[in-house]
Amino acid sequence: MQSDYFLDKQYDLAKDRNIKSIIYITENENQTITKKYLHTIVFGLEDYSKVKSVIKHFIGDSKVILSKISEEIFINVKYTNYEVLFEDANLYQLIFLENKDIKEYITLYKKIIVLLDREDELSDKKNSKFDSNWTMPNKDVFIEECIDFYIELVQVALNFEENNISKAYILKNSILDRLVYIINSHLSLKYKNGIKVNQYGHNFSVYLEKEYYEEFIHILLSNGEKDLWTSIFKSAQLYRSIALHIAEVEGFIYPKKEDVQTMGVLRNLYNKERK
C-alpha cells in the first residue's frame, strides 16, 4: 500500500516536467537483485543528470534518519538507487533512470501501478496491478516444491544432529519460505486469486484457517534447541495438510511415498538424538 506521505508527494512531483514516469512497485518477482523495502518507486526522467534535484524535491522538509545513494547497472540500463529512512519510520527505495529505459527496467517486477506516464511509454503495463496476484505452480513445479521441502527438512535435522546449530537455524528459514509459498498457493486457490498475498505472509491472519494459522505462528516463533524438533515435525504436518488439499483440488500428484520415507528418516534421527 502506498504511504500517505507518497500519496501527498506524487501529485507535487507530477508537476515536475522532467519526471516523465512514476511507477509504484507492489510486488517484486526478482528477489536476487532487489531488497526488502516498504516502498519502492521508479522514476523515469527526461534529464537523468538532475536526479539529485528530484531527490531533494521528494525529501522536502521531512527529517531523514538514514540515506544511501549508489549508481547501478541492470543489463545495459544505468540507474540511480536511493534508499532513505524518514523519522516517521517510512522506508523508501527510489529508482531513477532515463525514461527511454523504463520499459526494459520494469521487466524486473511482476506487479506495478503506473502513476504517471507522460510519454505513453507504458500503455501496455497500466493494468498490471490487476494481473494474477499469485502464480500457482503447475503439476511439475508442485512436485518439485514438495520434494525440495522434504529435502531441506532433512538438512535441518542432519545439521542439528551434527551440532551445526547455527546452520540448522539458517536452513530453517528456507523451510519457512517454502511453507509460505504453499500457504499462498492454498489461499489463492481457495479465494480464486481474489486476495492479496505475498512472500511475507500478508493476510495470513485474516484469511488462513485458524488451525493452520496457529500452527504456522507456533512454527514461526519456536526458538531454542528443544523446540527445533517440534518445529520440524509441525512444519511437515502443516505442509502435508495444505499440499494434499491443493493436489486434490488441482488434480496434482502428491509425493506420498517420499513423504512417508522422509518422515521415517526424521523419526530415526530424532530417536537417535534422544539416546
C-alpha atoms as an extended CHARMM CRD file, in Angstrom:
* protein
*
       275  EXT
         1         1  MET       CA              0.0000000000        0.0000000000        0.0000000000  PROA      1               0.0000000000
         2         2  GLN       CA              1.3080000000        3.4380000000       -0.8520000000  PROA      2               0.0000000000
         3         3  SER       CA              2.1910000000        5.6090000000        2.1510000000  PROA      3               0.0000000000
         4         4  ASP       CA              0.2200000000        8.7370000000        2.9710000000  PROA      4               0.0000000000
         5         5  TYR       CA              3.4480000000       10.6840000000        2.5580000000  PROA      5               0.0000000000
         6         6  PHE       CA              3.9200000000        9.4950000000       -1.0010000000  PROA      6               0.0000000000
         7         7  LEU       CA              0.2480000000        9.9350000000       -1.8810000000  PROA      7               0.0000000000
         8         8  ASP       CA              0.6580000000       13.5950000000       -0.9930000000  PROA      8               0.0000000000
         9         9  LYS       CA              4.0220000000       13.8590000000       -2.7550000000  PROA      9               0.0000000000
        10        10  GLN       CA              3.1310000000       12.1950000000       -6.0540000000  PROA      10              0.0000000000
        11        11  TYR       CA              0.8480000000       14.9990000000       -7.1920000000  PROA      11              0.0000000000
        12        12  ASP       CA              3.5060000000       17.5640000000       -6.4030000000  PROA      12              0.0000000000
        13        13  LEU       CA              6.2010000000       15.5420000000       -8.1650000000  PROA      13              0.0000000000
        14        14  ALA       CA              3.9950000000       15.1020000000      -11.2350000000  PROA      14              0.0000000000
        15        15  LYS       CA              4.2520000000       18.8720000000      -11.7940000000  PROA      15              0.0000000000
        16        16  ASP       CA              7.9750000000       18.4840000000      -12.4990000000  PROA      16              0.0000000000
        17        17  ARG       CA              8.1370000000       18.1930000000      -16.3050000000  PROA      17              0.0000000000
        18        18  ASN       CA             11.4850000000       16.4090000000      -16.0570000000  PROA      18              0.0000000000
        19        19  ILE       CA              9.6680000000       13.4430000000      -14.4680000000  PROA      19              0.0000000000
        20        20  LYS       CA              8.0720000000       11.5140000000      -17.3160000000  PROA      20              0.0000000000
        21        21  SER       CA              7.0670000000        8.3540000000      -15.4460000000  PROA      21              0.0000000000
        22        22  ILE       CA              6.3270000000        7.3230000000      -11.8740000000  PROA      22              0.0000000000
        23        23  ILE       CA              5.7760000000        3.6530000000      -11.0700000000  PROA      23              0.0000000000
        24        24  TYR       CA              4.9020000000        2.1830000000       -7.6860000000  PROA      24              0.0000000000
        25        25  ILE       CA              6.0760000000       -1.4080000000       -7.2060000000  PROA      25              0.0000000000
        26        26  THR       CA              3.5480000000       -3.5810000000       -5.4070000000  PROA      26              0.0000000000
        27        27  GLU       CA              5.2630000000       -6.9700000000       -5.5870000000  PROA      27              0.0000000000
        28        28  ASN       CA              8.7870000000       -7.8400000000       -6.6530000000  PROA      28              0.0000000000
        29        29  GLU       CA              9.4640000000      -11.0800000000       -8.5110000000  PROA      29              0.0000000000
        30        30  ASN       CA             13.2520000000      -10.7500000000       -8.7250000000  PROA      30              0.0000000000
        31        31  GLN       CA             14.4470000000      -11.4000000000       -5.1820000000  PROA      31              0.0000000000
        32        32  THR       CA             18.1320000000      -11.7150000000       -6.1310000000  PROA      32              0.0000000000
        33        33  ILE       CA             18.5390000000       -8.0860000000       -7.1880000000  PROA      33              0.0000000000
        34        34  THR       CA             16.2560000000       -6.0120000000       -5.0230000000  PROA      34              0.0000000000
        35        35  LYS       CA             15.8950000000       -5.9950000000       -1.2550000000  PROA      35              0.0000000000
        36        36  LYS       CA             13.0150000000       -5.8050000000        1.1760000000  PROA      36              0.0000000000
        37        37  TYR       CA             11.6310000000       -2.3030000000        1.2110000000  PROA      37              0.0000000000
        38        38  LEU       CA              8.3810000000       -0.9400000000        2.4520000000  PROA      38              0.0000000000
        39        39  HSD       CA              8.0380000000        1.3360000000       -0.5830000000  PROA      39              0.0000000000
        40        40  THR       CA              9.7500000000        1.0030000000       -3.9540000000  PROA      40              0.0000000000
        41        41  ILE       CA              9.1650000000        3.7280000000       -6.5460000000  PROA      41              0.0000000000
        42        42  VAL       CA             10.6730000000        4.0380000000      -10.0310000000  PROA      42              0.0000000000
        43        43  PHE       CA             11.0790000000        7.4270000000      -11.7370000000  PROA      43              0.0000000000
        44        44  GLY       CA             11.6850000000        7.8650000000      -15.4790000000  PROA      44              0.0000000000
        45        45  LEU       CA             13.4770000000       11.1510000000      -16.1410000000  PROA      45              0.0000000000
        46        46  GLU       CA             13.9720000000       13.1580000000      -19.3000000000  PROA      46              0.0000000000
        47        47  ASP       CA             17.2020000000       14.6750000000      -17.9490000000  PROA      47              0.0000000000
        48        48  TYR       CA             18.9550000000       11.9850000000      -15.9240000000  PROA      48              0.0000000000
        49        49  SER       CA             21.6140000000       14.4410000000      -14.7340000000  PROA      49              0.0000000000
        50        50  LYS       CA             19.0150000000       16.1170000000      -12.4960000000  PROA      50              0.0000000000
        51        51  VAL       CA             18.4880000000       13.1160000000      -10.2080000000  PROA      51              0.0000000000
        52        52  LYS       CA             19.6290000000       14.9500000000       -7.0820000000  PROA      52              0.0000000000
        53        53  SER       CA             17.1700000000       17.7890000000       -7.6290000000  PROA      53              0.0000000000
        54        54  VAL       CA             14.3020000000       15.2560000000       -7.7970000000  PROA      54              0.0000000000
        55        55  ILE       CA             15.5640000000       13.5980000000       -4.6040000000  PROA      55              0.0000000000
        56        56  LYS       CA             15.6700000000       16.9880000000       -2.8850000000  PROA      56              0.0000000000
        57        57  HSD       CA             12.1210000000       17.6420000000       -4.0860000000  PROA      57              0.0000000000
        58        58  PHE       CA             10.9830000000       14.2350000000       -2.7730000000  PROA      58              0.0000000000
        59        59  ILE       CA             12.5130000000       14.7780000000        0.6790000000  PROA      59              0.0000000000
        60        60  GLY       CA             11.1520000000       18.2990000000        1.1140000000  PROA      60              0.0000000000
        61        61  ASP       CA             11.0630000000       19.2650000000        4.7880000000  PROA      61              0.0000000000
        62        62  SER       CA             10.9680000000       15.6860000000        6.0890000000  PROA      62              0.0000000000
        63        63  LYS       CA             13.6380000000       14.6180000000        8.5670000000  PROA      63              0.0000000000
        64        64  VAL       CA             15.9560000000       11.9710000000        7.1070000000  PROA      64              0.0000000000
        65        65  ILE       CA             17.3690000000        9.4110000000        9.5750000000  PROA      65              0.0000000000
        66        66  LEU       CA             19.4050000000        7.3090000000        7.1360000000  PROA      66              0.0000000000
        67        67  SER       CA             20.0930000000        7.5470000000        3.4100000000  PROA      67              0.0000000000
        68        68  LYS       CA             22.3080000000        5.9650000000        0.7790000000  PROA      68              0.0000000000
        69        69  ILE       CA             22.7900000000        6.6740000000       -2.9140000000  PROA      69              0.0000000000
        70        70  SER       CA             24.5300000000        4.4900000000       -5.4920000000  PROA      70              0.0000000000
        71        71  GLU       CA             24.9240000000        4.1510000000       -9.2460000000  PROA      71              0.0000000000
        72        72  GLU       CA             23.8650000000        0.7460000000      -10.5970000000  PROA      72              0.0000000000
        73        73  ILE       CA             23.5580000000       -1.0660000000      -13.9310000000  PROA      73              0.0000000000
        74        74  PHE       CA             20.9190000000       -3.6240000000      -14.8920000000  PROA      74              0.0000000000
        75        75  ILE       CA             21.8120000000       -5.2730000000      -18.2130000000  PROA      75              0.0000000000
        76        76  ASN       CA             22.5410000000       -2.0830000000      -20.2050000000  PROA      76              0.0000000000
        77        77  VAL       CA             20.3460000000        0.2110000000      -18.1420000000  PROA      77              0.0000000000
        78        78  LYS       CA             22.1040000000        2.7220000000      -15.9060000000  PROA      78              0.0000000000
        79        79  TYR       CA             20.1230000000        3.8670000000      -12.8900000000  PROA      79              0.0000000000
        80        80  THR       CA             20.4900000000        5.5770000000       -9.5270000000  PROA      80              0.0000000000
        81        81  ASN       CA             19.3800000000        3.7140000000       -6.4090000000  PROA      81              0.0000000000
        82        82  TYR       CA             18.4570000000        5.9360000000       -3.4550000000  PROA      82              0.0000000000
        83        83  GLU       CA             17.4720000000        4.4740000000       -0.0990000000  PROA      83              0.0000000000
        84        84  VAL       CA             16.0140000000        6.7160000000        2.5910000000  PROA      84              0.0000000000
        85        85  LEU       CA             14.5040000000        6.2430000000        6.0390000000  PROA      85              0.0000000000
        86        86  PHE       CA             12.3660000000        9.0830000000        7.3900000000  PROA      86              0.0000000000
        87        87  GLU       CA             11.7120000000        9.9430000000       11.0400000000  PROA      87              0.0000000000
        88        88  ASP       CA              8.1660000000        8.5390000000       10.7730000000  PROA      88              0.0000000000
        89        89  ALA       CA              9.6850000000        5.0800000000       10.0110000000  PROA      89              0.0000000000
        90        90  ASN       CA              8.7210000000        5.1350000000        6.3270000000  PROA      90              0.0000000000
        91        91  LEU       CA             11.4360000000        3.3920000000        4.3140000000  PROA      91              0.0000000000
        92        92  TYR       CA             11.8030000000        4.0600000000        0.5830000000  PROA      92              0.0000000000
        93        93  GLN       CA             13.8110000000        2.7020000000       -2.2810000000  PROA      93              0.0000000000
        94        94  LEU       CA             13.7600000000        5.2290000000       -5.1220000000  PROA      94              0.0000000000
        95        95  ILE       CA             14.9960000000        4.1710000000       -8.5570000000  PROA      95              0.0000000000
        96        96  PHE       CA             15.8870000000        6.8770000000      -11.1080000000  PROA      96              0.0000000000
        97        97  LEU       CA             16.6890000000        6.2360000000      -14.7680000000  PROA      97              0.0000000000
        98        98  GLU       CA             16.2520000000        7.7360000000      -18.2090000000  PROA      98              0.0000000000
        99        99  ASN       CA             12.6470000000        7.4390000000      -19.2960000000  PROA      99              0.0000000000
       100       100  LYS       CA             13.6650000000        5.7190000000      -22.5570000000  PROA      100             0.0000000000
       101       101  ASP       CA             14.9410000000        2.7740000000      -20.4770000000  PROA      101             0.0000000000
       102       102  ILE       CA             11.9680000000        2.4500000000      -18.1580000000  PROA      102             0.0000000000
       103       103  LYS       CA             10.1350000000       -0.2330000000      -20.1050000000  PROA      103             0.0000000000
       104       104  GLU       CA             13.1540000000       -2.5300000000      -20.1110000000  PROA      104             0.0000000000
       105       105  TYR       CA             13.9270000000       -1.9380000000      -16.4330000000  PROA      105             0.0000000000
       106       106  ILE       CA             10.4600000000       -2.7160000000      -15.0830000000  PROA      106             0.0000000000
       107       107  THR       CA             10.6410000000       -6.2430000000      -16.5050000000  PROA      107             0.0000000000
       108       108  LEU       CA             12.2520000000       -6.8750000000      -13.1030000000  PROA      108             0.0000000000
       109       109  TYR       CA              8.8650000000       -6.5480000000      -11.4850000000  PROA      109             0.0000000000
       110       110  LYS       CA              5.7960000000       -8.7280000000      -11.6240000000  PROA      110             0.0000000000
       111       111  LYS       CA              3.2460000000       -6.1950000000      -10.3980000000  PROA      111             0.0000000000
       112       112  ILE       CA              3.2850000000       -2.4490000000      -10.7800000000  PROA      112             0.0000000000
       113       113  ILE       CA              0.9950000000        0.5550000000      -10.5240000000  PROA      113             0.0000000000
       114       114  VAL       CA              1.6410000000        3.1970000000      -13.1750000000  PROA      114             0.0000000000
       115       115  LEU       CA              1.0280000000        6.5600000000      -11.5160000000  PROA      115             0.0000000000
       116       116  LEU       CA              2.3970000000        8.7960000000      -14.2630000000  PROA      116             0.0000000000
       117       117  ASP       CA              3.1380000000        8.0500000000      -17.9360000000  PROA      117             0.0000000000
       118       118  ARG       CA              3.5760000000       11.3900000000      -19.6240000000  PROA      118             0.0000000000
       119       119  GLU       CA              5.0320000000        9.9280000000      -22.8300000000  PROA      119             0.0000000000
       120       120  ASP       CA              2.6140000000        6.9650000000      -23.0050000000  PROA      120             0.0000000000
       121       121  GLU       CA              5.5480000000        4.5410000000      -22.8450000000  PROA      121             0.0000000000
       122       122  LEU       CA              3.7280000000        2.1250000000      -20.5490000000  PROA      122             0.0000000000
       123       123  SER       CA              0.2850000000        1.8210000000      -22.0970000000  PROA      123             0.0000000000
       124       124  ASP       CA              0.5250000000       -1.9820000000      -22.1380000000  PROA      124             0.0000000000
       125       125  LYS       CA              1.5590000000       -2.0570000000      -18.4590000000  PROA      125             0.0000000000
       126       126  LYS       CA             -1.0740000000        0.1260000000      -16.8650000000  PROA      126             0.0000000000
       127       127  ASN       CA             -3.3650000000       -2.7410000000      -15.8900000000  PROA      127             0.0000000000
       128       128  SER       CA             -0.6590000000       -4.9640000000      -14.4570000000  PROA      128             0.0000000000
       129       129  LYS       CA             -1.9640000000       -4.2750000000      -10.9460000000  PROA      129             0.0000000000
       130       130  PHE       CA             -4.9900000000       -6.3830000000      -11.9170000000  PROA      130             0.0000000000
       131       131  ASP       CA             -2.8880000000       -9.3410000000      -13.0870000000  PROA      131             0.0000000000
       132       132  SER       CA             -2.8730000000      -12.6530000000      -11.2570000000  PROA      132             0.0000000000
       133       133  ASN       CA             -1.8740000000      -11.9860000000       -7.6580000000  PROA      133             0.0000000000
       134       134  TRP       CA             -0.0540000000      -15.2650000000       -7.0540000000  PROA      134             0.0000000000
       135       135  THR       CA              1.2360000000      -17.6380000000       -9.7070000000  PROA      135             0.0000000000
       136       136  MET       CA              0.0030000000      -21.1380000000       -8.9240000000  PROA      136             0.0000000000
       137       137  PRO       CA              2.5220000000      -23.9280000000       -9.5220000000  PROA      137             0.0000000000
       138       138  ASN       CA              1.8340000000      -26.3690000000      -12.3410000000  PROA      138             0.0000000000
       139       139  LYS       CA              1.8850000000      -30.1020000000      -11.6020000000  PROA      139             0.0000000000
       140       140  ASP       CA              5.6320000000      -30.4500000000      -12.2280000000  PROA      140             0.0000000000
       141       141  VAL       CA              6.5920000000      -27.4250000000      -10.1360000000  PROA      141             0.0000000000
       142       142  PHE       CA              4.2500000000      -28.6230000000       -7.3940000000  PROA      142             0.0000000000
       143       143  ILE       CA              6.0140000000      -31.9870000000       -7.0730000000  PROA      143             0.0000000000
       144       144  GLU       CA              9.4110000000      -30.3050000000       -7.2400000000  PROA      144             0.0000000000
       145       145  GLU       CA              8.4090000000      -27.8930000000       -4.4610000000  PROA      145             0.0000000000
       146       146  CYS       CA              7.2280000000      -30.7580000000       -2.2620000000  PROA      146             0.0000000000
       147       147  ILE       CA             10.4320000000      -32.7680000000       -2.7910000000  PROA      147             0.0000000000
       148       148  ASP       CA             12.5870000000      -29.6970000000       -2.1120000000  PROA      148             0.0000000000
       149       149  PHE       CA             10.6860000000      -29.0300000000        1.0930000000  PROA      149             0.0000000000
       150       150  TYR       CA             11.3370000000      -32.5140000000        2.4670000000  PROA      150             0.0000000000
       151       151  ILE       CA             14.9970000000      -32.4800000000        1.3900000000  PROA      151             0.0000000000
       152       152  GLU       CA             15.5460000000      -29.1950000000        3.2190000000  PROA      152             0.0000000000
       153       153  LEU       CA             13.6800000000      -30.5040000000        6.2520000000  PROA      153             0.0000000000
       154       154  VAL       CA             16.1410000000      -33.4110000000        6.4550000000  PROA      154             0.0000000000
       155       155  GLN       CA             19.0530000000      -30.9960000000        6.0190000000  PROA      155             0.0000000000
       156       156  VAL       CA             17.8610000000      -29.0370000000        9.0420000000  PROA      156             0.0000000000
       157       157  ALA       CA             17.6130000000      -32.2220000000       11.1090000000  PROA      157             0.0000000000
       158       158  LEU       CA             21.0220000000      -33.5340000000        9.9970000000  PROA      158             0.0000000000
       159       159  ASN       CA             22.7890000000      -30.3070000000       10.8220000000  PROA      159             0.0000000000
       160       160  PHE       CA             21.0700000000      -30.1850000000       14.1850000000  PROA      160             0.0000000000
       161       161  GLU       CA             22.0490000000      -33.7870000000       14.8900000000  PROA      161             0.0000000000
       162       162  GLU       CA             25.6800000000      -32.9900000000       13.9810000000  PROA      162             0.0000000000
       163       163  ASN       CA             25.5550000000      -29.9800000000       16.3280000000  PROA      163             0.0000000000
       164       164  ASN       CA             25.7540000000      -27.4320000000       13.4990000000  PROA      164             0.0000000000
       165       165  ILE       CA             23.1880000000      -25.3380000000       15.3520000000  PROA      165             0.0000000000
       166       166  SER       CA             23.6750000000      -22.0510000000       13.5140000000  PROA      166             0.0000000000
       167       167  LYS       CA             23.4260000000      -23.7230000000       10.0980000000  PROA      167             0.0000000000
       168       168  ALA       CA             20.3380000000      -25.6680000000       11.1700000000  PROA      168             0.0000000000
       169       169  TYR       CA             18.5270000000      -22.4630000000       12.1450000000  PROA      169             0.0000000000
       170       170  ILE       CA             19.6160000000      -20.6620000000        8.9910000000  PROA      170             0.0000000000
       171       171  LEU       CA             18.2750000000      -23.5500000000        6.9160000000  PROA      171             0.0000000000
       172       172  LYS       CA             15.0630000000      -23.4100000000        8.9220000000  PROA      172             0.0000000000
       173       173  ASN       CA             14.3630000000      -20.0350000000        7.2980000000  PROA      173             0.0000000000
       174       174  SER       CA             14.2600000000      -21.7560000000        3.9220000000  PROA      174             0.0000000000
       175       175  ILE       CA             11.6620000000      -24.1620000000        5.3330000000  PROA      175             0.0000000000
       176       176  LEU       CA              9.5630000000      -21.1760000000        6.3920000000  PROA      176             0.0000000000
       177       177  ASP       CA              9.8500000000      -19.7090000000        2.8810000000  PROA      177             0.0000000000
       178       178  ARG       CA              8.5260000000      -22.9510000000        1.4020000000  PROA      178             0.0000000000
       179       179  LEU       CA              5.6980000000      -23.0480000000        3.9310000000  PROA      179             0.0000000000
       180       180  VAL       CA              4.7250000000      -19.5020000000        2.9750000000  PROA      180             0.0000000000
       181       181  TYR       CA              4.8150000000      -20.4840000000       -0.7040000000  PROA      181             0.0000000000
       182       182  ILE       CA              2.4480000000      -23.4260000000       -0.2650000000  PROA      182             0.0000000000
       183       183  ILE       CA              0.1430000000      -21.4150000000        2.0200000000  PROA      183             0.0000000000
       184       184  ASN       CA             -0.0440000000      -18.6050000000       -0.5480000000  PROA      184             0.0000000000
       185       185  SER       CA             -0.9090000000      -21.1470000000       -3.2260000000  PROA      185             0.0000000000
       186       186  HSD       CA             -3.6330000000      -22.5480000000       -0.9640000000  PROA      186             0.0000000000
       187       187  LEU       CA             -5.1300000000      -19.1130000000       -0.2610000000  PROA      187             0.0000000000
       188       188  SER       CA             -5.0050000000      -18.0790000000       -3.9090000000  PROA      188             0.0000000000
       189       189  LEU       CA             -6.7780000000      -21.2850000000       -4.8580000000  PROA      189             0.0000000000
       190       190  LYS       CA             -9.3450000000      -21.0010000000       -2.0680000000  PROA      190             0.0000000000
       191       191  TYR       CA            -10.2560000000      -17.3740000000       -2.8280000000  PROA      191             0.0000000000
       192       192  LYS       CA             -9.8470000000      -17.6360000000       -6.6140000000  PROA      192             0.0000000000
       193       193  ASN       CA             -6.9110000000      -15.2280000000       -6.5170000000  PROA      193             0.0000000000
       194       194  GLY       CA             -9.1400000000      -12.5170000000       -5.0990000000  PROA      194             0.0000000000
       195       195  ILE       CA             -6.9830000000      -11.5600000000       -2.1160000000  PROA      195             0.0000000000
       196       196  LYS       CA             -3.5430000000      -10.0360000000       -1.7150000000  PROA      196             0.0000000000
       197       197  VAL       CA             -0.7840000000      -12.3920000000       -0.5470000000  PROA      197             0.0000000000
       198       198  ASN       CA              2.9980000000      -12.1510000000       -0.6960000000  PROA      198             0.0000000000
       199       199  GLN       CA              6.2190000000      -13.8080000000        0.4620000000  PROA      199             0.0000000000
       200       200  TYR       CA              5.9510000000      -12.1620000000        3.9060000000  PROA      200             0.0000000000
       201       201  GLY       CA              2.6830000000      -13.7860000000        4.9560000000  PROA      201             0.0000000000
       202       202  HSD       CA              0.4510000000      -10.8080000000        4.1800000000  PROA      202             0.0000000000
       203       203  ASN       CA             -3.2040000000      -11.5370000000        5.0440000000  PROA      203             0.0000000000
       204       204  PHE       CA             -2.4830000000      -14.8860000000        6.7390000000  PROA      204             0.0000000000
       205       205  SER       CA             -4.1330000000      -13.7530000000        9.9700000000  PROA      205             0.0000000000
       206       206  VAL       CA             -7.2670000000      -12.7150000000        8.0690000000  PROA      206             0.0000000000
       207       207  TYR       CA             -7.8450000000      -15.4930000000        5.5320000000  PROA      207             0.0000000000
       208       208  LEU       CA             -5.9140000000      -18.5820000000        6.6250000000  PROA      208             0.0000000000
       209       209  GLU       CA             -7.9120000000      -21.2010000000        8.5200000000  PROA      209             0.0000000000
       210       210  LYS       CA             -7.4970000000      -20.6710000000       12.2700000000  PROA      210             0.0000000000
       211       211  GLU       CA             -5.8520000000      -24.0450000000       12.9430000000  PROA      211             0.0000000000
       212       212  TYR       CA             -3.3960000000      -23.5610000000       10.0700000000  PROA      212             0.0000000000
       213       213  TYR       CA             -2.6050000000      -20.0230000000       11.1670000000  PROA      213             0.0000000000
       214       214  GLU       CA             -1.9760000000      -21.0400000000       14.7790000000  PROA      214             0.0000000000
       215       215  GLU       CA              0.3020000000      -23.8700000000       13.6540000000  PROA      215             0.0000000000
       216       216  PHE       CA              2.2280000000      -21.5310000000       11.3530000000  PROA      216             0.0000000000
       217       217  ILE       CA              2.7250000000      -18.9320000000       14.0960000000  PROA      217             0.0000000000
       218       218  HSD       CA              3.8690000000      -21.6490000000       16.5010000000  PROA      218             0.0000000000
       219       219  ILE       CA              6.4760000000      -22.7830000000       13.9550000000  PROA      219             0.0000000000
       220       220  LEU       CA              7.4960000000      -19.2100000000       13.1970000000  PROA      220             0.0000000000
       221       221  LEU       CA              8.0340000000      -18.2610000000       16.8330000000  PROA      221             0.0000000000
       222       222  SER       CA              9.6000000000      -21.5070000000       18.0380000000  PROA      222             0.0000000000
       223       223  ASN       CA             13.1020000000      -20.9470000000       19.3250000000  PROA      223             0.0000000000
       224       224  GLY       CA             15.8240000000      -22.8040000000       21.1380000000  PROA      224             0.0000000000
       225       225  GLU       CA             17.2650000000      -26.2670000000       20.6230000000  PROA      225             0.0000000000
       226       226  LYS       CA             14.4280000000      -28.0000000000       22.4770000000  PROA      226             0.0000000000
       227       227  ASP       CA             11.8640000000      -26.5380000000       20.0730000000  PROA      227             0.0000000000
       228       228  LEU       CA             13.6470000000      -27.3770000000       16.8240000000  PROA      228             0.0000000000
       229       229  TRP       CA             12.4200000000      -30.9520000000       16.5460000000  PROA      229             0.0000000000
       230       230  THR       CA              8.8770000000      -29.8440000000       17.3660000000  PROA      230             0.0000000000
       231       231  SER       CA              9.1830000000      -27.2130000000       14.6340000000  PROA      231             0.0000000000
       232       232  ILE       CA             10.4530000000      -29.8080000000       12.1450000000  PROA      232             0.0000000000
       233       233  PHE       CA              7.5420000000      -32.1960000000       12.7020000000  PROA      233             0.0000000000
       234       234  LYS       CA              4.9110000000      -29.4440000000       12.8660000000  PROA      234             0.0000000000
       235       235  SER       CA              6.2680000000      -27.9660000000        9.6190000000  PROA      235             0.0000000000
       236       236  ALA       CA              5.9530000000      -31.3450000000        7.9390000000  PROA      236             0.0000000000
       237       237  GLN       CA              2.4090000000      -31.8230000000        9.2380000000  PROA      237             0.0000000000
       238       238  LEU       CA              1.2500000000      -28.3770000000        8.1440000000  PROA      238             0.0000000000
       239       239  TYR       CA              2.8990000000      -28.6270000000        4.7260000000  PROA      239             0.0000000000
       240       240  ARG       CA              1.4070000000      -32.0650000000        4.1100000000  PROA      240             0.0000000000
       241       241  SER       CA             -2.1250000000      -30.9840000000        5.0470000000  PROA      241             0.0000000000
       242       242  ILE       CA             -2.0710000000      -27.9940000000        2.7080000000  PROA      242             0.0000000000
       243       243  ALA       CA             -0.2330000000      -29.6760000000       -0.1580000000  PROA      243             0.0000000000
       244       244  LEU       CA             -2.5960000000      -32.6700000000       -0.1120000000  PROA      244             0.0000000000
       245       245  HSD       CA             -5.5750000000      -30.3170000000       -0.3730000000  PROA      245             0.0000000000
       246       246  ILE       CA             -4.0240000000      -28.4620000000       -3.3160000000  PROA      246             0.0000000000
       247       247  ALA       CA             -3.2380000000      -31.7580000000       -5.0230000000  PROA      247             0.0000000000
       248       248  GLU       CA             -6.8310000000      -32.9480000000       -4.5740000000  PROA      248             0.0000000000
       249       249  VAL       CA             -8.3800000000      -29.7310000000       -5.9270000000  PROA      249             0.0000000000
       250       250  GLU       CA             -5.9530000000      -29.2800000000       -8.8230000000  PROA      250             0.0000000000
       251       251  GLY       CA             -5.6250000000      -32.9510000000       -9.7510000000  PROA      251             0.0000000000
       252       252  PHE       CA             -1.8960000000      -32.9750000000       -8.9500000000  PROA      252             0.0000000000
       253       253  ILE       CA              0.0560000000      -35.9870000000       -7.7300000000  PROA      253             0.0000000000
       254       254  TYR       CA              1.3070000000      -35.5910000000       -4.1720000000  PROA      254             0.0000000000
       255       255  PRO       CA              4.5920000000      -37.4650000000       -3.4790000000  PROA      255             0.0000000000
       256       256  LYS       CA              3.2030000000      -39.6170000000       -0.6520000000  PROA      256             0.0000000000
       257       257  LYS       CA              5.9600000000      -42.2340000000       -0.8750000000  PROA      257             0.0000000000
       258       258  GLU       CA              8.6940000000      -39.6300000000       -0.4970000000  PROA      258             0.0000000000
       259       259  ASP       CA              6.7620000000      -38.0030000000        2.3490000000  PROA      259             0.0000000000
       260       260  VAL       CA              6.4050000000      -41.2760000000        4.3040000000  PROA      260             0.0000000000
       261       261  GLN       CA             10.0230000000      -42.3100000000        3.7700000000  PROA      261             0.0000000000
       262       262  THR       CA             11.3250000000      -38.8810000000        4.7310000000  PROA      262             0.0000000000
       263       263  MET       CA              9.3210000000      -38.8800000000        7.9400000000  PROA      263             0.0000000000
       264       264  GLY       CA             10.8190000000      -42.2990000000        8.7110000000  PROA      264             0.0000000000
       265       265  VAL       CA             14.3150000000      -40.8410000000        8.3490000000  PROA      265             0.0000000000
       266       266  LEU       CA             13.4000000000      -37.8860000000       10.5500000000  PROA      266             0.0000000000
       267       267  ARG       CA             11.9600000000      -40.1160000000       13.2760000000  PROA      267             0.0000000000
       268       268  ASN       CA             15.1280000000      -42.2390000000       13.2440000000  PROA      268             0.0000000000
       269       269  LEU       CA             17.2740000000      -39.1210000000       13.5890000000  PROA      269             0.0000000000
       270       270  TYR       CA             15.0600000000      -37.8630000000       16.3940000000  PROA      270             0.0000000000
       271       271  ASN       CA             15.2320000000      -41.1610000000       18.3170000000  PROA      271             0.0000000000
       272       272  LYS       CA             18.9940000000      -41.3040000000       17.8010000000  PROA      272             0.0000000000
       273       273  GLU       CA             19.4220000000      -37.7540000000       19.1120000000  PROA      273             0.0000000000
       274       274  ARG       CA             17.3640000000      -38.5370000000       22.2350000000  PROA      274             0.0000000000
       275       275  LYS       CA             19.5030000000      -41.5590000000       23.2470000000  PROA      275             0.0000000000
